[in-house]
Amino acid sequence: MTAQLSEPVRAWRADPYADALRAGRGPLYLRRSDGWLLPLDVARWCAEPDEADATVLARCRGPVLDIGCGPGRMVAALARLGRPALGVDVMPAAVERTVRAGGSALCRSVFDPLPSEGRWGTVLLIDGNIGIGGDPVALLRRVARLTDPRGSLLVEVAAPDVDERVEVHLDDGHGAWGTPFPWARVGARALGVHAAEAGWSRAAAAWEAADRRFVRLTR
């Protein structure tokens, strides 16, 4: 991490998220200023890859970078398959869990300098991580610089056709709140618009699995 932590990074290091990771389960939510809650599926993140995750793993080619890897189920699964993979996450507890599970991970923001920039064959933005920073175009531009020109980006999109940038905070459902930070929610149609603006040429494929939706972008 850089010496000066940004507010979003500070927010994800807040106690509600750290406590949920240590417990391996929620409840944990993103709460908007109007009170709307988005449940975060911490138990699924801490479990083995599920049916939907398997469809993502099957599409990984070359070395894989998992942005916002959380407790590392995808990175650890790739490691067990003998595939080169690295997770990055701003949360030390997430990185520690990833390493304990057998994966490799760094405690950094995606906007920090990262190893092998421009050489990753596949980059992952799953579990809502297209929302990082609250600016999908800026995030997609950054990911384009990380990805090999012949590589691909696998994005999990929101089920509704949504395109919103909001301020949220972490909420454990029992009165513990984190620091507010910017976040985004993006559906498949909006992702296509933002991807084109960020230099991705097309959506090479889209699929659904276990009520989750994914898009593969290429350049």
C-alpha positions in Angstrom: 0.0 0.0 0.0 1.0 3.6 -0.4 1.9 5.4 2.7 -1.2 7.7 2.6 -4.3 5.5 2.5 -7.3 6.8 0.5 -10.7 7.0 2.2 -12.2 4.0 0.3 -9.2 1.9 1.5 -9.7 3.1 5.0 -13.3 2.2 4.8 -12.7 -1.4 3.7 -10.2 -1.8 6.6 -12.9 -0.8 9.0 -13.9 -3.2 11.7 -17.2 -4.4 10.2 -15.4 -6.0 7.2 -12.5 -7.2 9.2 -14.8 -8.8 11.7 -16.9 -10.5 9.0 -13.7 -11.9 7.4 -12.5 -13.3 10.7 -15.9 -14.9 11.3 -16.1 -16.2 7.7 -19.7 -14.9 7.4 -21.9 -11.8 7.6 -24.2 -10.1 8.1 -22.4 -7.3 6.2 -24.0 -4.7 3.9 -23.2 -1.7 1.7 -25.6 1.0 2.9 -26.5 4.0 0.8 -27.3 7.3 2.3 -31.0 6.8 1.7 -30.9 3.6 3.8 -30.9 1.1 0.9 -28.9 -2.0 1.7 -26.8 -4.3 -0.6 -26.0 -7.6 1.2 -22.4 -8.8 0.8 -22.1 -12.6 0.6 -19.1 -13.0 2.9 -19.9 -16.7 3.6 -19.7 -17.4 -0.2 -16.5 -15.4 -0.5 -14.9 -17.5 2.3 -16.1 -20.8 0.9 -14.8 -23.0 -1.9 -15.6 -21.8 -5.5 -19.2 -22.5 -6.4 -20.9 -23.4 -9.7 -20.8 -19.9 -11.0 -17.2 -19.4 -9.9 -16.3 -22.5 -11.8 -17.5 -20.9 -15.1 -15.1 -18.0 -14.4 -12.2 -20.3 -13.6 -12.7 -22.3 -16.8 -12.4 -19.1 -18.9 -9.1 -18.0 -17.3 -6.1 -18.0 -19.7 -2.5 -17.2 -18.9 -1.5 -15.6 -15.6 -4.5 -14.3 -13.7 -4.8 -11.1 -11.6 -7.8 -11.1 -9.2 -8.6 -7.5 -8.2 -10.3 -7.3 -4.9 -9.6 -10.9 -4.2 -11.1 -10.9 -0.7 -10.3 -14.1 1.2 -8.9 -15.6 -2.0 -11.1 -18.5 -3.1 -10.4 -17.9 -6.8 -6.7 -17.4 -6.4 -6.3 -20.4 -4.2 -8.3 -22.6 -6.6 -6.1 -21.5 -9.5 -3.0 -22.3 -7.4 -4.3 -25.8 -6.8 -4.7 -26.2 -10.6 -1.1 -25.1 -11.0 -2.1 -21.9 -12.7 -0.1 -18.6 -12.0 -2.4 -16.2 -10.2 -2.1 -13.2 -7.9 -4.8 -11.5 -5.8 -4.7 -7.9 -4.7 -6.8 -6.5 -1.9 -6.7 -3.5 0.4 -7.6 -5.6 3.5 -4.7 -7.2 5.3 -7.1 -9.9 6.8 -8.2 -10.8 3.2 -4.6 -11.1 2.0 -3.8 -13.3 5.1 -6.7 -15.6 4.4 -5.7 -15.9 0.7 -2.1 -16.9 1.6 -3.3 -19.4 4.3 -5.6 -21.0 1.6 -2.6 -21.5 -0.6 -2.8 -18.5 -2.9 -0.6 -15.5 -3.5 -1.8 -12.0 -2.7 -0.6 -8.4 -2.1 -2.1 -5.8 0.1 -2.5 -3.0 -2.4 -5.1 -1.0 -4.2 -5.5 -1.7 -7.9 -4.4 1.9 -8.5 -1.0 1.2 -6.8 1.9 -0.1 -8.9 1.5 -3.8 -9.4 3.7 -6.6 -10.7 3.7 -7.6 -14.4 1.7 -4.6 -15.5 0.6 -5.1 -19.1 1.3 -8.8 -19.0 -1.7 -10.4 -17.2 -3.5 -12.9 -19.5 -6.8 -12.6 -17.5 -8.0 -10.1 -15.0 -10.9 -10.7 -12.7 -13.4 -8.2 -11.4 -16.0 -10.4 -9.7 -18.2 -10.1 -6.6 -19.2 -6.6 -7.5 -15.7 -5.3 -7.8 -16.5 -3.3 -10.9 -17.7 -0.9 -8.3 -14.2 -0.2 -6.9 -13.6 3.6 -6.7 -17.1 4.5 -7.8 -15.8 5.3 -11.4 -16.1 2.3 -13.7 -14.4 4.1 -16.7 -11.4 5.0 -14.6 -11.2 1.4 -13.2 -11.5 -0.1 -16.7 -8.8 2.1 -18.0 -6.5 1.1 -15.2 -7.3 -2.6 -15.8 -6.5 -2.1 -19.6 -3.0 -1.0 -18.6 -2.6 -4.2 -16.5 -3.9 -6.6 -19.1 -1.9 -8.1 -21.9 -3.2 -6.7 -25.2 -4.3 -10.2 -26.2 -5.8 -10.9 -22.8 -9.2 -10.5 -21.3 -11.2 -9.1 -18.4 -13.9 -11.1 -16.7 -16.4 -8.9 -15.0 -19.4 -9.9 -12.8 -22.2 -7.4 -13.5 -25.3 -6.6 -11.5 -28.4 -8.5 -12.4 -30.6 -5.4 -13.1 -29.8 -3.0 -15.9 -28.3 -0.5 -13.5 -25.7 2.2 -13.8 -25.2 4.1 -10.6 -22.5 5.8 -8.7 -23.2 6.3 -5.0 -21.7 6.9 -1.6 -21.9 3.9 0.7 -20.6 2.7 4.0 -20.1 -0.8 5.4 -22.8 -1.8 7.9 -22.8 -5.0 10.0 -26.5 -4.8 10.7 -25.9 -4.3 14.4 -25.0 -0.7 14.5 -21.3 -0.8 13.4 -20.7 1.5 10.4 -17.6 2.1 8.4 -16.4 5.4 6.7 -18.4 6.5 3.7 -16.7 5.8 0.3 -17.7 5.9 -3.4 -19.0 2.8 -5.1 -20.6 1.8 -8.4 -23.2 -0.8 -9.6 -23.1 -1.7 -13.2 -25.3 -3.9 -15.4 -24.2 -5.6 -18.6 -25.5 -2.8 -20.9 -23.8 -0.1 -18.9 -20.6 -2.1 -18.8 -20.5 -2.1 -22.6 -20.8 1.6 -22.7 -18.1 2.2 -20.1 -15.8 -0.4 -21.6 -15.9 1.2 -25.0 -15.0 4.6 -23.4 -12.1 2.9 -21.6 -10.6 1.3 -24.7 -12.0 -2.2 -24.5 -13.1 -3.1 -28.0 -16.0 -5.5 -27.3 -17.9 -7.8 -25.1 -16.5 -11.1 -26.3 -19.0 -13.2 -24.4 -21.7 -13.0 -21.7 -23.1 -15.8 -19.6 -25.2 -16.6 -16.5 -24.6 -19.2 -13.8 -26.4 -19.7 -10.5 -28.3 -16.4 -10.8 -25.0 -14.5 -11.4 -24.1 -12.6 -14.6 -20.7 -12.2 -16.2 -19.1 -10.5 -19.2 -15.8 -11.2 -20.9 -14.1 -8.1 -22.4 -11.3 -8.0 -24.8 -9.3 -5.3 -26.7 
